Amino acid sequence: MKSKWITVTLLAVAVLSAACGKKEAPVSVNAGDVKTNGSAAVVKTSDTYPNAQLLADVKWAEEHAKDGNVKIFDVRSKGYEQGHIPGAIALNSGLLKDAKNNTILATEPFTELFQSLGVNSDTTVLLYDEGNALNATRVFYALEYYGHKDKVKVLNGGYAAWASAGKDVSTDKPAVTKGNFIAKPNDKLVTTKDQIKELNKQQCLLLDVRSAKEYTGEDVRSQKGGHIDQAVNKEWSDSIDASGADGVPKFKSYKDLKAAFDQIGIVQDKTVIPYCQTNVRGSHTYFTLRLLGFSDIRPYEGSWAEWGNAADTEVVK
């Protein structure tokens, strides 16, 4: 039996279709970015992320490492035993996957997992991985989907930034007290296969964040290769810059990210649906768009692992 969270109803399709209707673009403006010119307000260009609070730096992590209301999770694929940020708890991001359905963990086991990790309903969660934020943003999306929205942060540059700054590391495993977090799925933060087949693609934007060769069908990782009709391609990793003097991979500036998405028509007045192979890379782009102030992002959780293996889907090469 498929998990309840991916059960498709006509109402759910209608809800997504309505969300893809034309609407006014949300505007995120810092108070310091507004100046008046007579009776009109003029917004000057800023390079501050509209949702900058979602991205933490090393200083923030260090200052909150002993904060009882903050939980730091090390979601690297390896290295925790050899040394981690003091107070950090190890979390294997693979535990978020329901192997039977090849999608995100169902509500009850997700609740049990994060309660066992000591997360409460009011806990601020800080996530870090090796540096490119791929694993960290997968957990970020999962927590936001399950109702912990605006209470999760990602460490920019991850462990690489922490190590580069010469900060102390620990090999101690912190004690954990069971938390009271309750997972509450938000259907406005996810898209299903059947919804994609019914949606108005004039008002919804499909964003394929796989590699260019996966997009064109040269690199085939399912039964069928190619992409969903009208999807545009922008690889997830294009949002990361590791060219700094310290070599630490960090998110590109707001100005550069916004310009890149603008160039391919990814704009805030439409619903954006990122997808990849298993929504790990899609989750990274979900975070990037959240950082940029996008308000309606609904990743296709099944992604190409579902679409590319389904008998009732069409692909474009």
Secondary structure, 3 states (H helix, E strand, C coil): CCCHHHCCCHHHHHHHHHHCCCCCCCCCCCHHHEEEECCEEEECCCCCCCCHHHEECHHHHHHCCCCCCEEEEECCCCCCCCCECCCCEECCHHHHEECCCCEECCHHHHHHHHHHCCCCCCCEEEEECCCCCHHHHHHHHHHHHCCCCCCEEEECCHHHHHHHCCCCCECCCCCCCCCCCCCCCCHHHCECHHHHHHCCCCCEEEEECCCHHHHHCCCCCCCCCCECCCCEECCHHHHEECCCCCCCCEECCHHHHHHHHHHCCCCCCCEEEEECCCCHHHHHHHHHHHHCCCCCECCECCHHHHHCCCCCCCCEC
